[in-house]
Amino acid sequence: MKILLAELVLTSLGSTLNADLPTHRRVFELIRSAILNHQLKGGSRLPSSRNLALEIGCSRNIVIAAYEQLLAEGYVEARIGSGSAVADTLPSFR
C-alpha cells in the first residue's frame, strides 16, 4: 500500500498526541512509526526535505533534523545522488 508521507505527517502532526515534543521530533516519530508499521517499506524513497517541508508547511530545517535522526538511528539510508530511502534492514533496537 503506497502512502503519501506528507499526508501521514499532516494528519498526525495536528493531533495533540506528543504535542509537548519539538516539531522535528514529532516528524521523526511519525516517519519512524510508519517505517516500523510497514507503511513505508524498505527501499522506499523519502521525498526531498524541501518538498516534504513545503507539503506539510514547516521549515525545511525541521525536516532535515528529522531525516538526520532517522539516518543516525539506522531507519533510513542516504544514497549519494539518489536522496534518502527506508533502510532494507531495520535496527534491532526499538
C-alpha positions as CSV (number, residue, x, y, z in Angstrom):
1,M,0.0,0.0,0.0
2,K,1.6,3.2,-1.2
3,I,1.0,6.2,1.1
4,L,1.9,9.8,0.8
5,L,4.3,10.7,3.5
6,A,3.1,14.3,3.6
7,E,-0.5,13.2,4.2
8,L,0.5,10.9,7.0
9,V,2.6,13.5,8.7
10,L,0.0,16.2,8.3
11,T,-2.8,14.0,9.6
12,S,-0.9,13.1,12.7
13,L,1.1,16.3,13.3
14,G,-2.1,18.3,14.0
15,S,-3.1,16.0,16.8
16,T,-2.3,16.8,20.4
17,L,-0.5,13.4,20.8
18,N,3.1,14.2,21.8
19,A,2.3,18.0,21.5
20,D,5.0,18.6,24.1
21,L,7.7,17.4,21.8
22,P,9.5,19.7,19.4
23,T,8.2,19.6,15.9
24,H,11.2,17.9,14.4
25,R,11.0,15.1,17.0
26,R,7.3,14.6,16.2
27,V,8.0,14.4,12.5
28,F,10.8,11.9,13.2
29,E,8.4,9.8,15.4
30,L,5.7,9.8,12.7
31,I,8.1,8.7,10.0
32,R,9.7,6.1,12.3
33,S,6.3,4.7,13.2
34,A,5.3,4.4,9.5
35,I,8.5,2.5,8.9
36,L,8.1,0.2,11.8
37,N,4.4,-0.4,10.9
38,H,5.5,-1.2,7.3
39,Q,3.5,1.7,5.9
40,L,6.9,2.7,4.4
41,K,8.7,-0.4,3.0
42,G,12.4,-1.0,2.8
43,G,13.9,0.8,-0.3
44,S,11.0,3.3,-0.5
45,R,12.4,6.7,-1.3
46,L,11.6,9.6,1.0
47,P,10.7,12.9,-0.5
48,S,13.3,15.6,-0.5
49,S,13.5,17.7,2.7
50,R,12.4,20.7,0.6
51,N,9.4,19.0,-0.8
52,L,8.2,17.5,2.4
53,A,8.6,20.8,4.2
54,L,6.5,22.6,1.6
55,E,3.9,19.9,1.7
56,I,3.5,19.9,5.5
57,G,4.0,23.7,5.8
58,C,7.0,23.8,8.1
59,S,10.6,24.9,8.0
60,R,13.0,22.7,5.9
61,N,15.3,22.6,9.0
62,I,12.6,20.7,10.9
63,V,12.5,18.0,8.1
64,I,16.3,17.9,7.9
65,A,16.6,17.4,11.6
66,A,14.0,14.5,11.5
67,Y,15.8,12.9,8.5
68,E,19.2,13.2,10.2
69,Q,17.8,11.5,13.3
70,L,16.3,8.7,11.1
71,L,19.7,8.3,9.4
72,A,21.6,8.3,12.7
73,E,19.3,5.6,14.2
74,G,19.5,3.4,11.0
75,Y,15.9,3.7,9.8
76,V,16.9,5.4,6.5
77,E,20.0,5.3,4.2
78,A,21.4,8.2,2.4
79,R,22.2,7.5,-1.2
80,I,24.5,9.9,-2.9
81,G,22.7,11.4,-5.9
82,S,19.5,9.5,-5.1
83,G,18.3,11.0,-1.8
84,S,17.2,9.1,1.2
85,A,15.4,5.8,1.3
86,V,14.0,3.5,4.0
87,A,16.7,1.0,5.1
88,D,16.2,-2.5,3.9
89,T,17.4,-3.8,7.3
90,L,16.0,-2.0,10.3
91,P,17.9,-1.6,13.5
92,S,17.3,-4.3,16.1
93,F,16.6,-1.9,19.0
94,R,13.2,-0.3,19.1
